[in-house]
Amino acid sequence: MTAHPTLAELAGRVTADRDRPAYGHDALITCDRLVRVFTADGVEVQALQGLDLLVSEGELMALVGASGSGKSTLMNILAGLDTPTAGAARVAGRDLLTMTARDRLAYRREVVGFVWQQTSRNLLPYLTSAQNVALPMQLAGSRGRSRTARRARAERALELLELLEVADCRDRRPHEMSGGQQQRVAIAVALAGDPAVLLADEPTGELDSHTAEQIFAAFRTANERLGTTVVIVTHEQAVASEVRRTVAIRDGRTSTEVLRRSEVDAATGHETVVAREYAMLDRAGRLQLPAEYTRALGMRDRVALELEPDHIAVRPDDSEHG
């Protein structure tokens, strides 16, 4: 016979839930049941369907997913280029649902940096690399308008170009640089405002694999040397496998997450990276099982659940055979 909780136990649970810290209270990026609905020709399309995501300060992580999964919609929301339909989204303490147009402009200048896939969208063609990097600081009024201020901006621009190993391109315009050089300069531009978060949407999509490795090294440098939190949307498995955390988005929700950690063999001292995949459990208790798992066991429509002492068993529906 199943024992039902007493009224005292239920009251205790309510009190515990009320006293529990708010979801994502200590995260740099919090997406809580995020929804984005688009309407085209009278038809509503849900690009995000209650997505949950937490990103800690200092992380270097990747977002992956098939075309139409919602990952680019999420990036546009985090970048302040789009507004959620419902749910909650906060970045560095800024509420993305309640910001005014003025707030949104300040947010894009001060809180986030953004790198597009198309190199031509990241740089102004008539400015040199150094001028492109200095421009965000100038627009933000960084260091004032005096000659000393201009010198300080120029020095900061050169520091960033040197950090990303493209200082030799400081006097070149975009058409005088390779695609990889342009993208590294673009990262410097995105870092010029000292953002809390650097976002990149398929930044290696137009580059060969060798150049893509150089671009990822630039993101790693920004993360490790400047402490900038970096979130990269990518379809490149080689890039995704280089970060400690990869979150997959499917059907507008976070579905699985791969965490990687280094382990050292005590006998040989050899270090290896161990990856483990997790299914994401959202705040409503929904679980997206990997498609290859459900196909292998013929699971569809519904499954049988069994609560064990230390786990939940998920089995194919056998009601028609019992």
C-alpha positions as CSV (number, residue, x, y, z in Angstrom):
1,M,0.0,0.0,0.0
2,T,1.4,3.4,-1.0
3,A,1.9,5.8,1.9
4,H,0.5,9.3,1.2
5,P,2.3,12.4,2.5
6,T,0.8,14.0,5.6
7,L,-0.4,17.6,5.6
8,A,2.7,18.5,7.7
9,E,5.0,17.0,5.0
10,L,3.2,18.8,2.2
11,A,3.5,22.1,4.1
12,G,7.2,21.5,4.6
13,R,7.6,20.9,0.9
14,V,5.8,24.2,0.1
15,T,8.0,26.0,2.5
16,A,11.2,24.5,1.1
17,D,10.1,25.4,-2.5
18,R,9.4,29.0,-1.4
19,D,12.8,29.4,0.4
20,R,14.7,27.8,-2.5
21,P,16.8,30.4,-4.5
22,A,15.3,31.6,-7.7
23,Y,16.1,29.5,-10.8
24,G,19.5,30.6,-12.2
25,H,20.1,33.3,-9.5
26,D,23.8,32.8,-9.6
27,A,24.2,32.2,-13.4
28,L,25.5,34.9,-15.8
29,I,22.9,33.8,-18.5
30,T,19.5,32.4,-17.5
31,C,16.8,31.3,-19.9
32,D,13.7,30.1,-18.0
33,R,10.9,28.5,-20.1
34,L,11.8,30.8,-23.0
35,V,9.3,31.0,-25.8
36,R,9.6,32.7,-29.2
37,V,6.7,32.6,-31.6
38,F,6.9,34.0,-35.2
39,T,3.9,34.6,-37.4
40,A,4.2,34.3,-41.2
41,D,1.2,34.4,-43.6
42,G,-1.1,33.9,-40.6
43,V,0.7,30.7,-39.5
44,E,2.4,30.7,-36.1
45,V,5.7,29.0,-35.7
46,Q,7.2,28.3,-32.3
47,A,11.0,28.6,-32.7
48,L,11.6,28.2,-28.9
49,Q,9.2,26.1,-26.9
50,G,10.0,26.6,-23.2
51,L,13.7,26.5,-23.4
52,D,15.8,26.4,-20.2
53,L,19.5,27.2,-20.2
54,L,22.0,28.3,-17.5
55,V,25.5,29.6,-18.4
56,S,28.0,30.3,-15.6
57,E,30.4,33.2,-15.7
58,G,33.7,32.3,-17.4
59,E,32.3,29.4,-19.4
60,L,33.4,28.6,-22.9
61,M,30.6,26.5,-24.4
62,A,29.0,25.5,-27.7
63,L,25.3,25.3,-28.8
64,V,24.6,22.8,-31.5
65,G,21.4,21.7,-33.3
66,A,19.9,20.9,-36.7
67,S,18.7,23.7,-38.9
68,G,15.4,25.1,-37.5
69,S,16.1,23.8,-34.0
70,G,16.0,27.3,-32.6
71,K,19.7,27.9,-31.8
72,S,20.1,31.0,-33.9
73,T,16.8,32.4,-32.5
74,L,18.2,31.9,-29.1
75,M,21.4,33.7,-30.0
76,N,19.5,36.7,-31.5
77,I,17.6,37.0,-28.2
78,L,20.8,36.8,-26.1
79,A,22.4,39.4,-28.4
80,G,19.5,41.8,-27.9
81,L,18.6,41.6,-31.6
82,D,15.2,39.9,-30.9
83,T,12.7,39.9,-28.1
84,P,11.2,36.7,-26.5
85,T,7.5,36.1,-26.6
86,A,7.2,34.6,-23.1
87,G,9.3,33.2,-20.4
88,A,12.3,34.8,-18.7
89,A,15.8,35.7,-20.0
90,R,18.5,37.5,-18.1
91,V,22.1,38.2,-19.0
92,A,24.5,39.8,-16.5
93,G,21.5,41.0,-14.5
94,R,19.7,42.6,-17.4
95,D,16.1,41.5,-18.0
96,L,15.8,40.9,-21.8
97,L,12.0,41.0,-21.7
98,T,11.5,44.4,-20.1
99,M,14.3,46.5,-21.8
100,T,13.3,49.6,-23.7
101,A,14.8,50.4,-27.1
102,R,17.4,52.7,-25.3
103,D,18.2,49.9,-22.8
104,R,18.6,47.4,-25.6
105,L,21.1,49.7,-27.4
106,A,23.1,50.2,-24.2
107,Y,23.0,46.4,-23.6
108,R,24.4,45.6,-27.1
109,R,27.2,48.2,-26.5
110,E,28.1,47.3,-23.0
111,V,27.1,43.8,-22.1
112,V,27.5,41.5,-25.2
113,G,29.8,41.3,-28.1
114,F,28.7,39.5,-31.3
115,V,30.5,37.8,-34.1
116,W,28.5,36.9,-37.3
117,Q,29.2,34.0,-39.6
118,Q,29.6,36.3,-42.6
119,T,32.9,38.1,-42.2
120,S,31.6,41.0,-44.3
121,R,29.0,41.8,-41.6
122,N,31.5,42.2,-38.8
123,L,33.8,44.9,-40.2
124,L,33.3,48.3,-41.9
125,P,35.0,48.0,-45.3
126,Y,36.4,51.5,-45.4
127,L,38.1,51.4,-42.0
128,T,41.4,49.7,-41.1
129,S,41.5,46.9,-38.6
130,A,42.7,49.2,-35.8
131,Q,40.0,51.7,-36.7
132,N,37.3,49.0,-36.7
133,V,38.4,47.9,-33.2
134,A,38.5,51.4,-31.9
135,L,35.1,52.3,-33.2
136,P,33.0,50.6,-30.5
137,M,35.0,52.3,-27.8
138,Q,34.5,55.7,-29.6
139,L,30.7,55.1,-29.9
140,A,30.5,54.2,-26.2
141,G,32.4,57.4,-25.3
142,S,35.2,55.2,-23.7
143,R,38.1,57.3,-22.4
144,G,36.5,60.6,-23.6
145,R,37.1,62.7,-26.7
146,S,40.5,64.3,-26.1
147,R,43.7,63.5,-27.9
148,T,44.8,61.4,-24.9
149,A,41.5,59.5,-25.1
150,R,42.1,58.8,-28.8
151,R,45.6,57.5,-28.0
152,A,44.2,55.3,-25.3
153,R,41.6,53.8,-27.6
154,A,44.3,53.2,-30.3
155,E,46.5,51.5,-27.7
156,R,43.7,49.3,-26.5
157,A,42.8,48.4,-30.1
158,L,46.4,47.3,-30.7
159,E,46.5,45.3,-27.5
160,L,43.5,43.3,-28.7
161,L,44.9,42.8,-32.2
162,E,48.1,41.5,-30.6
163,L,46.3,39.2,-28.3
164,L,44.5,37.6,-31.3
165,E,47.7,37.5,-33.3
166,V,46.6,39.9,-36.1
167,A,48.6,43.0,-35.1
168,D,50.3,43.0,-38.5
169,C,46.9,43.7,-40.0
170,R,46.2,46.9,-38.0
171,D,46.6,49.2,-41.1
172,R,44.8,46.9,-43.5
173,R,41.2,47.1,-44.6
174,P,39.0,44.0,-44.7
175,H,39.6,43.3,-48.5
176,E,43.3,43.2,-47.8
177,M,43.0,40.3,-45.3
178,S,42.2,36.6,-45.5
179,G,38.9,35.3,-44.1
180,G,40.6,34.0,-41.0
181,Q,42.3,37.3,-40.4
182,Q,39.0,39.2,-40.8
183,Q,37.3,36.9,-38.3
184,R,40.0,37.4,-35.7
185,V,39.8,41.1,-36.2
186,A,36.0,40.8,-35.8
187,I,36.5,39.0,-32.4
188,A,38.7,41.9,-31.4
189,V,35.9,44.3,-32.4
190,A,33.4,42.3,-30.3
191,L,35.8,42.4,-27.3
192,A,36.5,46.2,-27.6
193,G,33.7,47.1,-25.3
194,D,34.9,44.6,-22.6
195,P,31.6,42.6,-22.8
196,A,30.5,40.2,-20.1
197,V,29.5,37.7,-22.9
198,L,30.9,37.1,-26.3
199,L,28.4,35.4,-28.7
200,A,29.3,33.9,-32.0
201,D,26.8,32.5,-34.6
202,E,28.6,29.9,-36.8
203,P,31.8,31.9,-36.8
204,T,33.8,29.3,-38.7
205,G,31.0,28.4,-41.2
206,E,32.8,30.1,-44.2
207,L,36.3,28.9,-43.3
208,D,38.4,25.8,-44.0
209,S,39.1,23.4,-41.1
210,H,42.7,24.7,-40.5
211,T,41.5,28.3,-40.3
212,A,38.5,27.3,-38.2
213,E,41.0,25.9,-35.6
214,Q,42.8,29.3,-35.5
215,I,39.5,31.1,-35.0
216,F,38.5,28.8,-32.1
217,A,42.0,29.3,-30.6
218,A,41.1,33.1,-30.6
219,F,37.9,32.4,-28.7
220,R,39.8,30.3,-26.2
221,T,42.4,33.1,-25.8
222,A,39.6,35.6,-25.1
223,N,38.1,33.2,-22.6
224,E,41.3,32.3,-20.8
225,R,43.2,35.6,-20.9
226,L,40.3,38.1,-20.5
227,G,37.9,35.9,-18.6
228,T,35.1,36.6,-21.1
229,T,32.2,34.1,-21.1
230,V,32.0,32.7,-24.7
231,V,28.9,31.0,-26.3
232,I,29.4,29.7,-29.8
233,V,26.7,28.3,-32.1
234,T,28.3,25.8,-34.4
235,H,27.6,22.8,-36.6
236,E,31.3,22.0,-36.7
237,Q,31.8,18.9,-34.5
238,A,35.5,19.6,-34.3
239,V,34.8,23.0,-32.7
240,A,32.1,21.6,-30.4
241,S,34.4,18.9,-29.1
242,E,37.0,21.4,-28.0
243,V,34.8,23.0,-25.3
244,R,34.0,21.6,-21.9
245,R,30.3,21.9,-22.4
246,T,28.2,21.4,-25.5
247,V,24.4,21.9,-25.3
248,A,22.2,20.5,-28.1
249,I,18.9,22.2,-29.0
250,R,16.1,20.2,-30.6
251,D,12.6,21.4,-31.4
252,G,13.0,24.7,-29.5
253,R,14.2,23.1,-26.3
254,T,17.6,22.1,-24.8
255,S,17.7,18.3,-25.3
256,T,21.1,16.9,-24.4
257,E,24.3,18.1,-22.9
258,V,27.9,16.8,-23.2
259,L,30.3,17.6,-20.4
260,R,34.0,16.9,-20.8
261,R,36.6,16.6,-18.1
262,S,40.3,15.7,-18.0
263,E,41.4,12.6,-16.2
264,V,45.0,11.7,-15.4
265,D,46.1,8.1,-15.3
266,A,47.8,7.6,-11.9
267,A,50.2,5.0,-13.3
268,T,51.3,6.7,-16.6
269,G,50.5,10.3,-15.9
270,H,48.8,10.5,-19.3
271,E,45.9,12.9,-19.5
272,T,42.8,12.0,-21.4
273,V,39.5,13.9,-21.9
274,V,36.4,12.0,-20.9
275,A,33.0,13.0,-22.4
276,R,29.7,12.1,-20.9
277,E,26.3,12.8,-22.5
278,Y,23.3,13.8,-20.4
279,A,19.6,14.3,-21.2
280,M,18.2,17.6,-20.1
281,L,15.3,17.7,-17.6
282,D,13.4,20.9,-17.9
283,R,11.6,22.7,-15.0
284,A,8.3,21.0,-16.0
285,G,9.9,17.6,-15.6
286,R,10.1,16.9,-19.4
287,L,12.9,14.8,-20.8
288,Q,14.0,14.7,-24.4
289,L,15.5,11.2,-25.0
290,P,18.0,11.0,-27.8
291,A,16.3,9.9,-31.1
292,E,18.8,7.1,-31.7
293,Y,18.0,5.6,-28.3
294,T,14.2,5.6,-28.8
295,R,14.6,4.2,-32.4
296,A,16.8,1.4,-31.1
297,L,14.1,0.3,-28.7
298,G,11.1,1.1,-30.8
299,M,9.8,3.7,-28.4
300,R,7.1,6.0,-29.6
301,D,4.0,7.8,-28.3
302,R,4.4,6.7,-24.7
303,V,6.8,4.8,-22.5
304,A,6.6,2.9,-19.2
305,L,8.3,4.4,-16.1
306,E,9.4,2.6,-13.0
307,L,10.8,4.4,-9.9
308,E,13.7,2.5,-8.5
309,P,15.6,3.4,-5.2
310,D,18.3,5.3,-7.1
311,H,17.1,5.8,-10.7
312,I,14.0,5.9,-13.0
313,A,13.7,3.1,-15.5
314,V,12.3,4.1,-18.9
315,R,11.0,1.1,-20.9
316,P,9.1,0.6,-24.2
317,D,5.3,0.6,-23.8
318,D,4.3,-3.1,-23.3
319,S,0.6,-2.6,-22.5
320,E,-0.5,-4.2,-25.8
321,H,1.5,-7.3,-25.0
322,G,0.5,-7.8,-21.4
